[in-house]
Amino acid sequence: MKRAKKRVQADLHDFLRYPESPEEGMLSGTFRSNVRLFVSRYGRLLPASPIVSGPDAFAFAFADLGSNHLQTWRISFRIGEDDPDESVKAATVELEVVEEDVARSRSTYCDQCRVVGENTVDLEDFGYRIFYGMSTDDVQNWVYLQLEDSTHLLHGVVHSNGFGHLLRVNGREGGSKFLSGFDIMSFWDRLCTVLHVRKASVMDVSKKFGMDYKLLYCMSKGHPWYGNWGYQFGAGSFMVTAEVHRAAVQTLANIPLDLLFSANRGSWTPLQNTIDFYRYISDHPLLVVRDLFSFLLSLHNEKSNSVHKTGKYVLPIMEFPTKLLCMWPWEDIERAKKAIIRVLRAIGESQWVSWHSLRGTAFHAASGSIDLLNHCLKGLTGKLIDGGSMVINSRCNLETNTMEFRLERVHENLGRYTLSEIFSQLTRDHVIRNLKLLYDSILHPETMQPFKPEATYALARKSAAILLDCKQFIKDYESMESPKDHLTIQISCEMELADQPNDFIAPPHELLVLPLTATVADLKTEATKAFQEAYIAYERFQVEQLLDFGKISDDTQMQLLVGMKGMVRVKGTCEGLDDFQMFLMERGVENWIVDCYCGAKDDDGERMLTCDTCGVWRHTRCVASNGWF
């Protein structure tokens, strides 16, 4: 990322709000026409990069490419507004849009299309790569270097047919000085909407602090982080379906936390202490796994608003239920409190006692209710007894994640017994360490600690493994309501060939935007142009017939046939199609056979090996689990 040079910032659009006016977001054409309009309106075409020469192996890979293999536009955005009071200019960022000629590319096929389930989609004519963030001003080498750079704050690719892939989002943790991952992702989503991207996929393999963030976020919100922008389950590895994925989320998220206390009836484990610790400091019940991880992630996410200059949290003073709002009779609460105070008096002023010990001693006085004891302990901190000469103090032991209590004389206590003071010790690093402990012990299938019943534990491990296997998520922008344009007709056009083979797989439908006066002849012309522009293999495609309407004149107006919006099928011919076999599908001309034990019948991006005898491909993991290694 760099600042723009010699640019008048008043002319720049705000990265955080683009499109800033309804007119900017009212593009009505296809993605191909919209992206060209976008770069012509806002972009600056960079000079063509000369062929890189020399012994460098990476540069040599491009030696046979013409100078028009890539075209690059640069678009500047400002971030927010200038501050006139402090004479501070808004930061500026650069967006790079690269048009790539797929037929001349060094990487003809799209790995993302194959993995997400678009193996049989025809190969597109052009691809558009969108980059945000730069590390060099050397335009001569920049275009080539950017395609493989892993440091982009945003990297997406959209094929000319409108199907795209988000490859990378790097917010502040990824090197951005001004923009969060949420800001960048929101811009990408708005840009896809404006340009009429049809579908966009993302492979969610994001990590935070050594943990799979997809798994963490699913436990908190019920969907991955990308689900905040409408991305849903797209394709699962090892034949996982959307229904199986949805059930796995619900199963793991709704496991009662009390089950994690069933394995050990003696001294408490670090896991149990940690769960109990956050149950204590939470102002609402933490009953299931989702409650626990939602609370910890909320603590972590609030750091930007609630961190001291020293880096510590200031937790809000928690308001606990009064006797009018409490679920227990007031008499039961008082009896439990008196039992706790008796234990503290017996121990004396010199020794801290853990809440685990206090609850064990006062258990019978609380009618066997752990929740009642927790409620009482929360309300005892700072309570004056013995005529105001003694006070109940508490502290959090961050080494063991336990709360400890003792009686102190008021003049020695110095008044430091508010919850805000007690928990000001809780740092961001402490929350992250606890998240890692809980993640390893509760969520990750390989390190999940056993609990009873064993059937529930086995189901939890299986559910966690399923969630880790689901990486592909898709947003369908076509299903969204598009801006209504009363001056055009929008037609979804499907095609077929007059002499197509039995195994022919047609490409996805193309969107045609026609004027109100368009005729059948105009439809044929635009449909021919659309499929020729979108796919390499159909550069000689010619529409000859409009299907499903019988014998109809080319002068017939389309509005009479489909109204303002509809779907049609056309039939045509494509001379020399056999010469373009390698461009017919994203899988190329390979004809591999996948028949795995898990049920997979196609490449899903996971590691596979092939049988030397029959040539069938299977997952390495599935082969190992079936005893072949």
N, C-alpha and C positions, 0 to 999 in steps of 0.2 A: 504494500500500500504506500502511496506517496501523495504529496500535495500537488495539485495542479499548478502550473506555472503560467503567469500572465493571463489569467482568466478572470473575467468580471463575474463575481459570485452571484450578483443579482440575476444573471442570466441562467444560472444553474438550477436544476430541479432538486428538491429535497429528497435525499435517499430514504428518509424515514416516512415520507408521505406520498411518494410518487405512486400512482398518478394523482396530482393535486387538484385536478378539475375533471368534471364529468366528460368533457370533450376529449381529454387525453385517454380516457378509458373506454371510448365508444367505437373502437375499431371493429368493423363488421366482416372483414375478409377472413381468409384462411391464414394459418400460421405463416405459410410461405410469403404471402403478400404483406402480412402485418409486420413481420420481422424486417423486411426490406424497407418498409415505410418508416419503421422505428429508427433504423440506423441512418437512413437518409435525412430524417428530421432532426435527430439529436447527435449523431456520431460524426467523427472526423476520420476519413479513410486514411489509414497509414500507408506509406510507400511500400511497394512490393519488396519482399526480402530477396536479395540475390542468393544464388546457390552458394551454400557454404562449402568451401574447398579445403583440402588439407588432409592430413593423416588421421584426424579424429574419427574414431569408428562411429560415434553417434551422428556426427555431421554427414558421414559418408552414406548413412542409411537414407538420406534424402537426395542423394546425388542424381537420381534418375527422375526427379519430380520437376515439372515446369514451374515457372515463377507464379503462375496463377492457381497453384494448388490450394493456397490459402489466401483469403482476403480478410483484413482485420480493420475493425472500426473501434475507436476509443470514444467513450462517453463519460463526461465528468458530472459528478453529483456533489452537492454540498451536504453536510450533516447538520441539520438544525439551522438556526438563525444566527446572524451576527449579534454580538453584544455591544451596542453602541456606548453604553456607560463605561465599559472597561476597554473599549477599542480593541476587542478581540474578534477576529474573523472566524467564521465557521470553518471547520476542517473540510477538506475536499477529498474525494476518493475517485478512482478511475474504474470504469467498467469496460471490459474488452469483449467484443463480439467477433468471433472468427467464423467465417464461412469456409467449409472444407469440402472440396470435391472428392466424394467418396470413391469414385472409380479410380482416382489417381492417388488415393491415400495409401500410406504404408500399412495401415490397419483397416482393411476393407470391411470386415465384419464387426458387429457390435456384440461384445461379450455380455453387456447388460441385458440386451434384448434376449439373448439365448437363455440366460439364467432366470429371467423373470417370466419366461414362458412364451416368448415371441419368436421361437425358432423358425416357424413356418411363415413369418412375415417377409414379404419381398424386400430386397435391399433398396434403400433410398438413394436418391441422386445426390443430394447435398445434406450436410449436417451443420448445425450451428452450435458452436461452443461459447459459453458465457463465462467469463472470468471476472472475479473481483479481487483486486490486490496484486501488486507488482513488486518485483525485487530488483529490476534493472531498467535503465533508460536506453539500452542498446537495442534499437528497433531491428537492426540487421539480424541479430541472433534470437531476439525475443520470441518471435512467433513460433519457432521450432521448440524452444525450451519450455514454453508454457504448457504444451500438451501433456508433458509428463511431470510437471511440477506438483509436488504434494503440499505446498505451503499456501496455496490459494485460500483466501477467506471464503470464496464461493466459486464452485466449478460445476457447471451443468452442461449437458449436451442435449440438443433437441434435433431430431431428424426432420427432414423436409415434409414428412407426412404428419407432423405435429405430435409424434410420440417422443418423449424425452426421458432423461435420467438425471437426477441430482447426484453428483459424484462426491461433493465435499462441501461442508460448512464448518468453518473454523471461527469461533467467536473469540472472546477475550482470552480464554485458555489456549486458543490456537494461534495467538499472536496479534489479534486485533487490538489497537489502542483506543478506538472510539466506539466500536459497534459490538453488541452482544450477539450471540448465536441467534437469539430470538429476533433481533433487528434484521439480521441478514436473511434468515429464513422467511420472515414476513415479506421482505422485498422480493425474494424469489417467487413466492406465492402470488403476489400482486402482479409481477411481471408476466408470469405464466397466464394469468387471467386476462391481462390486457392483450397479449399476443395471440390468444386463443390456442394455447397448447391443449392437445386433446387428452393425453394422459401423461403423468410423470411418475416415475418409480424412484425409489431410494433403497439402497442396501444399508440397513441400520446395523452397523458394527461399532457404534460409538462406545467409548470407554470413559469412565470418570474414576480417577483414583484407583485404577486397577480393577474396577468392577464393570460389568456389562450394564450400561446405562439403560438399555432397552428393558432389561429385566427389572431393574430398580423402578423405573418410571411406570411400568405396567402394574407393579404392586401398589403404587401410590394413586395412579389416575385411572387404571383399567385399560390403558392404551399406551403405545410408545410415544416418545416426545414429538415425533412428526405427526402424531394424531391430532395435535393442537391445530393443525392446518388441514385436516380432513384426509390425511393419508391412512389407508386401511390395509388390512391383510391382503397381500398380493399373491405370493407363492411361498410355500413352505418346503424346506428340504425334507427328504426322506418321506415324501407323500403326506405331509401334514396338511390338513385342510383348514379352511376358515372356521368351521364348526369346532374342530379339535382344538385349534388355537384359542378360541373364545372360551371353551370349557376349561382349558388349562389355566387361563388367567383367573377365572372364578374359583377354581379348586384351590390354587395356591394362595390366593389373596384372602380367602375366607377360612383358612385354618385357624382354629382358636388358639390363642397364645397360651392358654392354660395347659394345652397338651404338651407344650415344651417343658413343663415342670413335672411331667409324669415319669421321666426316666431316672431321676435321681431324688431319692427321698432323704438323703443325708445332707452333707454340706452343699451349699449352692455353687453352681458352676458360674464362670464369668458370663456366659450367655444369660443365665437366669437373673444374675445381678443386674445386667444391663437392661433387660426387659423391665424389671421391677423399678429400676432407676427412672426410666422415662415414663413409666406409668405414674410414678410419684409426681414428677414435675409437670405432667400434662394436665391441662384444665378440663379435659374431657376423657371419658373412658377409652382405654386402648384394649380392645377385646380380641381382634383378629390381626393377622399379619398385615393387611392393608392399613389398619389404623396405625400400627407401629411405624411403618416406613413412610406413611404420609406425614406423620409428626416429625420424624427426623429430617426428611427432605425439606419440610417447611422451615425448620430451624436453620438448616444450611442455606436456604434461598433467601432468608431474611437478613443475611449478614450485611448486605449493602446498606440497609437502613438502620441496623441495630448494633453496629460494631463500634466499640470504643476506638479512640486513637491508638490504644494499646493492643487492639485486635481482639477484644473480648466482647461477648454478648452482654447486652442489657436485657434480660428477660422481663417481660411485663409482670407486675404484681398480680398474682392470680386470685380471682374472686371465687371463693368456694361456696357451695350451697348453704343457705341458712336453714334453720330448723323448719321454716315454712315450705321450703322447696325440696327438702331432703326426702329420700325414699325410705329412711328408717325412722322409727319412733324416737322422739327426743329422749325418752328414758333409756333406750338402748345405747344411744350415743353417749350419754352422760356416764352410764355404767362402764362402757369400754374406755372412755377417757380416764376415769378414776383408776381403772386397772393398770393402764399404762403409767400413770403418775406414780402409783405404788411401786411399780418395778423400778422407775427412775430414782425414787427415794431410797430404795433398798440398795441400789448400786452405788449411790453417792455422787459427789461432785467431781471426783478425780478421773472418772473413766467414761469414755464414750461407748455407747451401746448401739449396735446396728438395728435398723428397723426390722430386719429378719428375726432377730432375737426378741425384740419387743413384741412383735406379732405372735411369735410362738408362745410366749409367756401369757399374753392376754387373750389368747385365742378363744378359750371357753367363756370368758367374760363377754365376748362379742358375739355370743351365740353361734360360734363357728363361721362367722362371715369375714373373709379376708377383705372384701370391698369395704365393709364397715370400718375395719381397722385402718385401712388406707385413708379413708375419709377423716377419721379421727386424727391420725398422725399429721395430715396436711394442716389441720386446724390448730395443732398444739404449738407450733413454732411461734415463739414470742409470748406465749401465755404466761401470765404472772400467777404465782401461787404463794401460799404461806403469807398472806397479808401484803403481798407486793414485794417481799424481800427476795424471792427466788423467781427465776424465769427459766422456761424450757428453751434451750438453744439447739440448733441443728447445724450440720455442715454436710457438704457432699464430699465424699472421699473419691477423688477422680482416679485413683489407682485401682480401686476395686469396684467402682460404679455403685456405691452404696450410700445411703443416707444414714447418718449417725446422730444420736441425741444424747443430751445430758442436762442435768440441772446446774445452773450457775447463779451466783449471787448477782443481783442487779448492778451493784457498783463495779463489779468485775467484768460484766458483760459489755458495757459501754454502748448498749443499745443496738448492737449489730446482729439483729435477729429477724430482719425482714427478708422475705423470699428474694427480693431483688439483690440484696447483698449476698445471700447464700449462693445464688447461681451465677453471680457475676464472674465466678471462676471458670465457667463453661466456655471454652474457646472453640473456634472453628475447627482447629486440628483435632480437638477432642471428639467433636461430633463426627468428623470423617473417620476417625479410628473406630468409633462405635458402629458406624454404618458398615465399615469393612467387616467387623466381627459379626454383625447380624447377617450381612450378605453371605458370608462364608458358612455360617451355621444354620441359616434358615432357607436361603434361596438357591445357592449353587448345588446342583445335584451331586457333584463329586465330593463335596465337603460337608454336606448337610448332616447335622447331628441327629442320631436316631431318637425317635419318640414313639409312644404307644397311642393308639393301637398300631400294630405293624402294617396293617393294610392301608391305613391312612398315610403312614410314612412312605410306603412304596408308591402310592398315588401321587404324593407331593413331589417325590424325586422324578417321577415320570413327567409330571406337569412342568417342572422346572426345565427338564431336558427339552421338552417340546418348545418352550418359549425361546430357548437359546437357538434352536434349529430354525426358527422363523425370522428371517432377515429382510425379506423383500416386502416393501409396502408401496402402495400405489394410490394416487389420487386421480379420480376420473373427472376432469374439468368439463367434459362434454355433457355430463349429467346435470351441471349447474345451469341455472337460467341465464341465457345470454341476453345482452341488451337488445331490445326490440327496435328494429329498423324498418319503418313503414315504407321505405323507398326501395327495398330489395326483397327478393324471394330466396330463402335458404333451403337448399335441397341436399339431402344425403344421397350420394350416388354409389351404387354397387355395380361391379362389372363382372362379365364373364366372357369367355372366348368362344367364337363360333366353332372352332375345332379343338376344343380343350381336351386333354387326356383325362382318363378316369381319376387319376390321383391329383388333379389340378387343385390347388388351394388359392382362392382369390385373395387379393390384398384387402385390407380394411376399406370401408367406404370412404369416399372423399366428399368434403363439403364444397358445394358450389354456391356462390353468391351471385345471383342474376338480377338484372333490372326487372321492374314490373312488367315491361313489355316483351320480355324474353320469349322466344318461340322454341319449338322442339329442335329446330336447326341450331339455335344458339346453345341449347343444352348439349347437343352432340359435340359442338365445337369446344365448349368449356370443359366437358368431361374428358374429351381427348387430350386437351391441354393439361388438365389436372393430373391425370395418370402418367402422362409423359414426363411432366416436371417432377413428380414425386418419386418415381421408381426407375432405376437404370434399365431394368429388363423390358420396360414398356415404352421405350423411346420411340418405337415405331407403331404404337398402338393407335388404332383408328376406330371410333365408335360408328357403327352402321345402323343400329336398330335400338329403339326405345321399347322395352318389354312391358308386358302386363296391360297395355292400353290398346291392343289390337292394331289394325291398320289405321294409321293416323297421319295426317299431313304434317310436313315439316313447318308449315306456317302456323300451326295451332299454338296458341299462347299457353305457356306453362302454368300461369296463374289459374286458368280454367281447369287444369288437370289436378293440381296439388294444392292450390291456395297459396298462402304466404309461406308455408313450411311443409315439407313432406319428404318422402323417400322414393327413389326410383331405381330401376335396374336397367342397365344398358348391355348390349352385346356388340362385340367388335372383333377385329382381327389384329394380329401382331406378327408381321413378317420377320423371319429370322430369329424367332424366340429361342431356338435351339442354340444360337450363338451366345446367348446370355444366361446359360444354365447356372453359371457360378454366381450370378446376381439374383437368382430367383428367391433364395431364402437366406436368412441370417446364418443358418448353419452351414452354408456353402454347398458344395457338392458331396460332402461326406454323408455316408449313409450308415451311421453307427446304430447298433441295437443295444438298448438299455432294458434290462429285465432283472431288476434287483429284488432281493428278498423282502425289502420293505414295501414293494409294490411300484416303485418308480419306473417309469417308462421313457424318461427323457433326461437330459442333462439338467441338473438343478444347481450347479455351481460347486457341489461338494466333491471331495477327492474320490476318484474312481480308478479301478483297474480292470483290465480286460482279460478274459480267459484265452489262453494261447490255443486252445483246441477249437472252441466254438465262436470266439470273437465277441461274446456278449460282455457288456460293461456292467459292473456292479460297484456299489459304494465300498470303499476300503473298510469303513467301519462295520458295515453289515456283513461283509465277508469274514472279518475277524470275529464278530459275535456269533457266527454260525460255525466256528471251529475250523476254518480253512487255514489259519495260521498256527 
